[in-house]
Amino acid sequence: MNQQNIIVIGNGMVGYKFCERLSDKDTQKKFKIITFCEEPRPAYDRVHLSAYFEGKTAEELSMASINWYKERDIDIYLQDKVISIDRDKKTVTSEKGRTLSYDKIVMATGSSVFVPPVPGIDKEGVFVYRTIEDLEEIIAYAKNCKTCAVIGGGLLGLEAAKAAQELGLQTDVIEFAPRLMPRQVDDAGGEMLKQLIEAQGMRVNLNKNTKKIIGETSVTAMEFVDGSVIQTDMIIISAGIRPRDDLARESGLTVGERGGILVNSSLKTSDPDIYAIGECVLYGDIIYGLVAPGFNMADAVAEQLVGNKSASFTGADMSTKLKLMGTDVASFGDIEPKDKLCKDIALNNPHTGVYKKLVISEDGKRLLGGVLVGDANEYGNLLQICQNNMKLPDDPMSLILPKNDDAESGIGIGDLPDTAHICSCENVTKGDILDAIENHACNSVSEIKSFTKAGTGCGGCIPMLTDLFKYKMAQDGIEVSNALCEHFELSREEMYQVVRATGIKTFAELIAKHGKGAGCEICKPAAASIFATVFSEPILDHASLQDTNDAFLANIQQDGTYSVIPGIPGGEITPDMLMVIAEVGKKFDLYTKITGGQRIDLLGARLDQLPQIWKILIDAGFESGHAYGKSLRTVKSCVGSTWCRYGVQDSTSLAIELELRYRGLRSPHKIKGAVSGCTRECAEAQCKDFGVIATDKGWNLYICGNGGIKPRHADLFASDLDKETLIKYIDRFLMYYIKTADRLQRTSTWMTKLPGGLAHVKDVVINDSLGINSELEAQMQHVVNTYECEWTNVLNDPEKLKRFKHFVNSDDLDETVQFTRERLQIRPLQHSEKP
Amino acid sequence: MNREWINVGAVENFAKDLGSCVKVKGLQIAVFNLSDNNRWYAVQNLCPHDKRMVLSRGIVGDKEGDPKVTCPMHKNSFSLTSGQLVNEGDVGNITTYPVKVEDGKVFLEVAI
């Protein structure tokens, strides 16, 4: 069967989304998708471009890898663009000379930054803010600058200003209008925003119309129409967008007077075989400069191609919610209706930096629009009320007043109609989500996310998604059970709280008062771990609760013998100490191997040998490495600035300090750390539970990485910290994880399942949003102060030592354990090798 | 086949709520001394799954009231009363042995 050729011109976010949607829907493989991308890399997340300054890489910003296109049999031509369309022959020709025939074209050429035509705009040091290449140029130039002016005080302008500030530049925001974000907020909201931004050290210049840019070859200052002048070392332009319609224009398609490819509600241009979507499009006199409407257009065209002729785009809601420099800004509906009678209510608190306005119909029954600055928690709820034209409660003020924890919000999720959009990025309705739960066996928020794609765009709808899931479960009478096992209704987090609150120190009392039965292999080790963290007592005081590794302070191997791993903090070890390990290895004939955590593993030790081995190691100055425990393993390091010619900080000393601080800390699962002395990242800190990377100014902290079963790149948590703050943050983060995670949940899965994710953890750890930081720190300090080497504790306790023996009624050894030799060392004999 | 009660040592050699391994007539047997109601159980020390002598090092607990031991290797659980595997899977069952305590000594009944 012949496939139809669909040529997608432009591989930005919307072009990518179209490829995804069409390849998803085209189950019969009727279409061959070919896409041109003028940039050197496939589509990436332009909305979160400023994250690039915080350390996100181009790969992380990417919407999908090259392999993704291959897997879907989509041809993508990077660094090539279509320069002409021959509508008679139905072919396109590219800059690199490719000529391809098409059945349909989808133009997703996007937009470019509007550069005001003022004298001097072409001087060195003037940049636009649009692509990763733009950012790289900005970063390179900024190295020799101290100040930066950003032209544009809208959404993108403020993102660019944030980026400039991240680069350490004193930043001026220049806005032509009398307020910031003139499209999204009203005057009072703009004023609040201005104050919040100025409080962060930026200067905001309103009513400024740039007259010219001053400087010989490179920019030194800019002059405004009102005669004022500001000095600046560089300029970033982000003052609005212009649809890229040149190709359409040259191909004879109809374009709008002020730009934009004209489309009808089917998104067809004046040529019915050519569609256009995204920011290059003019529909109903509007250029939709947001991602969500672009995605909706992509979806509508894909639907039409697979046969749903009625799919259309009839305009989109321009409601937005975003976080700008830590400040929530949101607006929805009509914020300043010109032709409607309305009554506004507003709340304006300059002390807390919160401004909220609701535009309400004259009869007080309907919500027409609103603005939220400083706190946009109610955005989801208000947007639903507005979009679904729902009746307001008698006192609409209750919708925006600060709430007590237990107060119910005005309108519940259950009141929403099934057609209500929960996720506007992915166009998912309440009905879609209920359907996913009822008919597609989605039993958790993460399953709903992967099935419906809701919450995978901007993520703003996740709280509402979670509420909806819980509401549906409650309605169906299903309890979302976090019960640990048949003996405890409690989740691990709840068990932790019970132990903290009651001071119960034994499992017998815990299960008698808060559980039932005798316990099992799930609840006993969970309780043991909690007792160890909360009371910081030797773990073998609870020997019967421990898994075998903890019961014998060593890792059991497949033949029933154990491995021994002495602690080597930071991977630093003297030749003398190495010789001690070598002697132990020789004396007990142990298999010796270097671990991934910069330590040495000695394998093949029998139970009765463990105390003898540890006696030698501890007498020589070693401590337990806790390799057997759900606890801190190692803090890996490079040699850092002490030796390395690239190093900028002493990573080894910090790694040792951190490892000694958190050694023996019991947690829901193992914890690994690393410290790298520069951005080359030789210690691989970004795949650790906590990773630290040195910068010129201090330390960057990354959290919740994993290199194991499901690799996860760690998230940048905070930048350029001094050591004291760094340790404080790690203390709080680890304790918060220990307090709230499920059993056997690594920090990476904890993070992906935690409502609110990274932003929530930042809020707790940095802003103390739960008011628990002093408690978290005190708990950590208690564990640090009461640390005792677990093996030293055992060696000093004859009762505990009794257990290190295979038979209690004989000194015989377990004759089933047998070794052979391979590459000069022992290895266990497999069953098949036994006589 | 003849069976005989064999003395495997003093009660204080067997830690509470833990397993201990004894050698009896060439057999390895895991003995469990459970503190609630002073119950004692004995089963083969060999885990039928990976054929290693490890059950005495497992955690004890119960499944719906029936005492069980969980193998430290791959977390298979076996009833201490019946020897039956009590989780899903087909690794097989284990042998149980009668236990009694007399005059502060622990006795197992084994075939001779």
HADDOCK unambig.tbl for C-alpha pairs under 7 A between the chains (distance, minus, plus):
assign (segid A and resid 517 and name CA) (segid B and resid 62 and name CA) 6.81 0.50 0.50
assign (segid A and resid 517 and name CA) (segid B and resid 65 and name CA) 6.24 0.50 0.50
assign (segid A and resid 518 and name CA) (segid B and resid 61 and name CA) 5.31 0.50 0.50
assign (segid A and resid 518 and name CA) (segid B and resid 62 and name CA) 5.56 0.50 0.50
assign (segid A and resid 519 and name CA) (segid B and resid 61 and name CA) 4.83 0.50 0.50
assign (segid A and resid 519 and name CA) (segid B and resid 62 and name CA) 6.05 0.50 0.50
assign (segid A and resid 520 and name CA) (segid B and resid 60 and name CA) 6.30 0.50 0.50
assign (segid A and resid 520 and name CA) (segid B and resid 61 and name CA) 4.17 0.50 0.50
assign (segid A and resid 520 and name CA) (segid B and resid 62 and name CA) 6.03 0.50 0.50
assign (segid A and resid 521 and name CA) (segid B and resid 59 and name CA) 5.75 0.50 0.50
assign (segid A and resid 521 and name CA) (segid B and resid 61 and name CA) 6.91 0.50 0.50
assign (segid A and resid 521 and name CA) (segid B and resid 70 and name CA) 6.52 0.50 0.50
assign (segid A and resid 544 and name CA) (segid B and resid 17 and name CA) 5.77 0.50 0.50
assign (segid A and resid 544 and name CA) (segid B and resid 18 and name CA) 5.48 0.50 0.50
assign (segid A and resid 544 and name CA) (segid B and resid 59 and name CA) 6.85 0.50 0.50
assign (segid A and resid 545 and name CA) (segid B and resid 59 and name CA) 6.96 0.50 0.50
assign (segid A and resid 547 and name CA) (segid B and resid 59 and name CA) 6.48 0.50 0.50
assign (segid A and resid 547 and name CA) (segid B and resid 72 and name CA) 6.78 0.50 0.50
assign (segid A and resid 548 and name CA) (segid B and resid 57 and name CA) 6.04 0.50 0.50
assign (segid A and resid 548 and name CA) (segid B and resid 58 and name CA) 6.47 0.50 0.50
assign (segid A and resid 548 and name CA) (segid B and resid 72 and name CA) 5.84 0.50 0.50
assign (segid A and resid 559 and name CA) (segid B and resid 52 and name CA) 6.25 0.50 0.50
assign (segid A and resid 560 and name CA) (segid B and resid 52 and name CA) 6.43 0.50 0.50
assign (segid A and resid 560 and name CA) (segid B and resid 53 and name CA) 6.86 0.50 0.50
assign (segid A and resid 560 and name CA) (segid B and resid 54 and name CA) 6.40 0.50 0.50
assign (segid A and resid 806 and name CA) (segid B and resid 21 and name CA) 6.45 0.50 0.50
assign (segid A and resid 807 and name CA) (segid B and resid 21 and name CA) 4.93 0.50 0.50
assign (segid A and resid 807 and name CA) (segid B and resid 22 and name CA) 4.95 0.50 0.50
assign (segid A and resid 807 and name CA) (segid B and resid 23 and name CA) 6.41 0.50 0.50
assign (segid A and resid 808 and name CA) (segid B and resid 13 and name CA) 6.63 0.50 0.50
assign (segid A and resid 808 and name CA) (segid B and resid 20 and name CA) 6.47 0.50 0.50
assign (segid A and resid 808 and name CA) (segid B and resid 21 and name CA) 6.05 0.50 0.50
assign (segid A and resid 808 and name CA) (segid B and resid 22 and name CA) 5.65 0.50 0.50
assign (segid A and resid 809 and name CA) (segid B and resid 8 and name CA) 6.17 0.50 0.50
assign (segid A and resid 809 and name CA) (segid B and resid 9 and name CA) 6.17 0.50 0.50
assign (segid A and resid 809 and name CA) (segid B and resid 22 and name CA) 5.58 0.50 0.50
assign (segid A and resid 809 and name CA) (segid B and resid 23 and name CA) 6.66 0.50 0.50
assign (segid A and resid 810 and name CA) (segid B and resid 23 and name CA) 6.84 0.50 0.50
